[in-house]
Amino acid sequence: MNNILPKLVWTFDSNVNLEKWGFHSHETMLKLYINYYNLSITSALKLGYECILYTTDSFAKNFNDINVEIIIVDSEYCDLFDSFKFKVLKERNDDYILIDGDVILHNVLPNLKSDVSFERYETHSWNKFYNDYVNNLTSLNISNHIKEWTGQKRIRIMNCGLLHIQDIEFKNLYLNRWEYLSEFINNNILENRTDYTSTSAQYLLTELCDYYNKSIVDYFSSSDPNTYCHDMGDYKFTNPRVPTDYIIDNSPKKLM
């Protein structure tokens, strides 16, 4: 079965400041993330997927008892929460889907054919996650450096909870623009740089796909409702489906 399925790749930098989200302590948040990733990966393994996790050594040790390929990444400090995703985009040219740890698969994902396949459109997140950050970057003249940047308000923004880029040339362009934008944010934004994560990854991707008229399709509207669930955004912090006071033990003795 693995021969016909793309690989699934998770990423997580445990050195980011989880406490900044304001829901729980760093320790509690780390337990929540470990348990979500554990559930996400084990659910995919049961479906026959080959699973790969790019993460730091301290986070990886929690997954030694499950059949996931672990690739240790030396964390290079970056305020943007999803920076490890771009390490994967830079290093790999095989067939894989980037998947977030809060995406839980119940069935195999559909085989979508497009330049870019993504999780779903966000339609109610502009004011909370994008407006201030897009406007600030626009006022700093980011469009002088990233020609595709319009700074316009977008009612529909591509969520990267699942991301499958089949156009390699476009993938490299996206990586190039993200790397520049990351450096620009680091050099020009004095505080709360982590808050620019969604703008630098998802708004930027939406801008690029629109500018270059890429063929795009989303998994959410292309899948049966029972295919997967995605506890995106604040939902997993306020309504977690995993424990937050202890770490799930998947060792063989515990599962017998």
SULUR-V436856 format. One record per residue. N is the residue number from 1. RES is the residue in one letter. PHI is phi as a letter, one per 30 degrees, with the letter a starting at -180 (999 if undefined). D_CENTER is the distance of its C-alpha to the mean C-alpha in Angstrom with 1 decimal. Layout:
# SULUR-V436856
{{N & RES & PHI & D_CENTER} {N & RES & PHI & D_CENTER}}
This chain:
# SULUR-V436856
{{1 & M & 999 & 25.1} {2 & N & d & 22.5} {3 & N & d & 24.3} {4 & I & c & 23.3} {5 & L & c & 19.6} {6 & P & d & 16.8} {7 & K & d & 15.2} {8 & L & c & 11.9} {9 & V & b & 9.8} {10 & W & c & 7.8} {11 & T & b & 7.3} {12 & F & a & 8.8} {13 & D & c & 11.4} {14 & S & d & 13.9} {15 & N & d & 16.0} {16 & V & d & 14.1} {17 & N & d & 16.3} {18 & L & d & 15.1} {19 & E & d & 18.5} {20 & K & d & 17.9} {21 & W & d & 16.2} {22 & G & i & 19.8} {23 & F & c & 19.7} {24 & H & b & 20.8} {25 & S & d & 21.8} {26 & H & e & 19.5} {27 & E & d & 21.1} {28 & T & d & 20.5} {29 & M & d & 16.8} {30 & L & d & 16.4} {31 & K & d & 18.3} {32 & L & e & 16.2} {33 & Y & d & 12.9} {34 & I & e & 15.0} {35 & N & d & 16.4} {36 & Y & d & 13.3} {37 & Y & d & 11.9} {38 & N & e & 15.6} {39 & L & d & 15.9} {40 & S & d & 12.9} {41 & I & d & 14.1} {42 & T & d & 17.8} {43 & S & d & 17.5} {44 & A & d & 16.1} {45 & L & d & 18.9} {46 & K & d & 21.5} {47 & L & c & 20.7} {48 & G & j & 21.4} {49 & Y & d & 18.0} {50 & E & d & 17.9} {51 & C & c & 15.1} {52 & I & b & 13.8} {53 & L & b & 12.2} {54 & Y & c & 11.9} {55 & T & a & 12.8} {56 & T & d & 15.9} {57 & D & d & 19.2} {58 & S & d & 19.6} {59 & F & d & 16.5} {60 & A & d & 17.3} {61 & K & d & 20.8} {62 & N & d & 19.7} {63 & F & b & 18.8} {64 & N & d & 22.1} {65 & D & c & 23.6} {66 & I & b & 21.2} {67 & N & d & 21.1} {68 & V & b & 17.8} {69 & E & d & 18.0} {70 & I & c & 17.0} {71 & I & c & 16.5} {72 & I & d & 17.4} {73 & V & c & 16.1} {74 & D & d & 18.3} {75 & S & d & 16.4} {76 & E & c & 17.5} {77 & Y & e & 17.4} {78 & C & b & 14.9} {79 & D & d & 14.6} {80 & L & d & 11.2} {81 & F & d & 8.8} {82 & D & c & 6.0} {83 & S & d & 9.0} {84 & F & d & 8.9} {85 & K & e & 6.6} {86 & F & d & 9.7} {87 & K & d & 12.0} {88 & V & d & 11.1} {89 & L & e & 11.7} {90 & K & d & 14.8} {91 & E & c & 16.2} {92 & R & c & 15.8} {93 & N & b & 17.7} {94 & D & d & 18.0} {95 & D & d & 16.8} {96 & Y & b & 13.3} {97 & I & c & 10.4} {98 & L & d & 6.8} {99 & I & b & 6.1} {100 & D & d & 4.7} {101 & G & d & 8.0} {102 & D & c & 9.2} {103 & V & c & 9.7} {104 & I & c & 13.3} {105 & L & d & 15.1} {106 & H & c & 18.8} {107 & N & b & 19.8} {108 & V & d & 18.8} {109 & L & d & 16.6} {110 & P & d & 18.8} {111 & N & d & 19.4} {112 & L & c & 18.5} {113 & K & c & 20.2} {114 & S & a & 19.0} {115 & D & d & 17.9} {116 & V & b & 14.4} {117 & S & c & 13.2} {118 & F & b & 10.4} {119 & E & d & 9.9} {120 & R & a & 12.5} {121 & Y & d & 14.1} {122 & E & d & 14.0} {123 & T & b & 17.7} {124 & H & b & 18.6} {125 & S & c & 16.2} {126 & W & e & 18.0} {127 & N & d & 20.3} {128 & K & d & 18.1} {129 & F & c & 15.0} {130 & Y & b & 16.3} {131 & N & e & 20.1} {132 & D & d & 21.2} {133 & Y & d & 18.6} {134 & V & d & 19.2} {135 & N & d & 22.9} {136 & N & d & 23.1} {137 & L & d & 21.5} {138 & T & d & 23.8} {139 & S & d & 26.8} {140 & L & d & 26.1} {141 & N & i & 26.6} {142 & I & d & 23.3} {143 & S & d & 24.6} {144 & N & d & 27.2} {145 & H & c & 24.7} {146 & I & c & 22.1} {147 & K & d & 24.4} {148 & E & d & 22.0} {149 & W & d & 21.2} {150 & T & c & 23.2} {151 & G & i & 22.1} {152 & Q & d & 23.1} {153 & K & d & 22.0} {154 & R & b & 19.8} {155 & I & d & 20.2} {156 & R & c & 17.5} {157 & I & b & 14.1} {158 & M & d & 11.5} {159 & N & d & 8.4} {160 & C & c & 5.4} {161 & G & e & 4.9} {162 & L & b & 7.0} {163 & L & b & 7.8} {164 & H & b & 11.3} {165 & I & c & 13.2} {166 & Q & c & 16.8} {167 & D & c & 18.5} {168 & I & d & 18.5} {169 & E & d & 20.3} {170 & F & d & 17.9} {171 & K & e & 15.0} {172 & N & d & 17.1} {173 & L & d & 18.0} {174 & Y & e & 14.4} {175 & L & d & 14.0} {176 & N & e & 17.4} {177 & R & d & 16.8} {178 & W & d & 13.7} {179 & E & d & 15.7} {180 & Y & d & 18.6} {181 & L & d & 17.0} {182 & S & d & 15.6} {183 & E & d & 19.1} {184 & F & d & 20.7} {185 & I & d & 18.9} {186 & N & d & 20.0} {187 & N & d & 23.5} {188 & N & c & 24.0} {189 & I & c & 22.3} {190 & L & d & 24.2} {191 & E & b & 22.3} {192 & N & h & 19.2} {193 & R & d & 17.1} {194 & T & e & 13.9} {195 & D & d & 14.5} {196 & Y & d & 13.8} {197 & T & e & 10.1} {198 & S & d & 9.5} {199 & T & d & 12.6} {200 & S & d & 11.9} {201 & A & c & 8.7} {202 & Q & c & 9.4} {203 & Y & d & 13.1} {204 & L & e & 13.7} {205 & L & d & 12.4} {206 & T & d & 14.6} {207 & E & d & 17.5} {208 & L & d & 17.4} {209 & C & d & 17.5} {210 & D & d & 20.2} {211 & Y & d & 22.2} {212 & Y & c & 22.3} {213 & N & h & 22.7} {214 & K & d & 20.2} {215 & S & d & 20.3} {216 & I & b & 17.3} {217 & V & a & 16.9} {218 & D & c & 14.6} {219 & Y & d & 14.4} {220 & F & d & 15.4} {221 & S & d & 18.7} {222 & S & c & 19.3} {223 & S & c & 19.1} {224 & D & d & 21.6} {225 & P & e & 20.8} {226 & N & c & 21.0} {227 & T & d & 18.5} {228 & Y & a & 15.5} {229 & C & b & 14.5} {230 & H & b & 11.4} {231 & D & d & 12.3} {232 & M & d & 10.0} {233 & G & i & 11.1} {234 & D & d & 14.4} {235 & Y & e & 15.4} {236 & K & d & 14.3} {237 & F & d & 16.3} {238 & T & c & 19.3} {239 & N & b & 19.5} {240 & P & d & 17.9} {241 & R & c & 18.7} {242 & V & b & 18.9} {243 & P & d & 21.4} {244 & T & c & 20.9} {245 & D & c & 24.2} {246 & Y & a & 24.0} {247 & I & c & 21.8} {248 & I & e & 22.1} {249 & D & c & 24.4} {250 & N & c & 23.9} {251 & S & d & 26.9} {252 & P & e & 29.4} {253 & K & d & 32.1} {254 & K & d & 30.0} {255 & L & d & 29.1} {256 & M & d & 32.8}}
